[in-house]
């Protein structure tokens, strides 16, 4: 099977440390755009990210249209596959949308540079220009049965 441009292997930027280059080589096709996949349907994947101060979400690849929203204030640093480094300041409720055409993608990491937990929800749209990348079963949250208390009249 031939890979689409969205799944091609890349060389990491030369200026990166050897450790960062190695991690990039191993994880550049990682489709886990969050820590926990809390919901998945034929239409969407819903991911949760909760990073403690100084904690980092490793390299992962975005190929699907998506958005993220944060419920906390904070700051982050991301290194991208093309050598860009982005520093971002967040306020609760900040939301950003992304679209990818055929063969387009982004590979990056995310480090919490603030002094409090950084919490995101990321929603990927399965009906995008590129096929979804596979994700391992261990990231899928398996909720138990939900029971509702009886309503009193």
Protein Blocks (a to p, Z undefined) as FASTA:
>chain_A
ZZdfklcccdddfkbcfklmmmmmmmmmpcbfbfbdfbdcfkbccddddddehiacdddd
dfbdcddddfbdcddddddfkopacdddddehiacdddddehiacddddddfbfbdcddd
ddddfbbfbdcddddfklpccddddddddddZZ
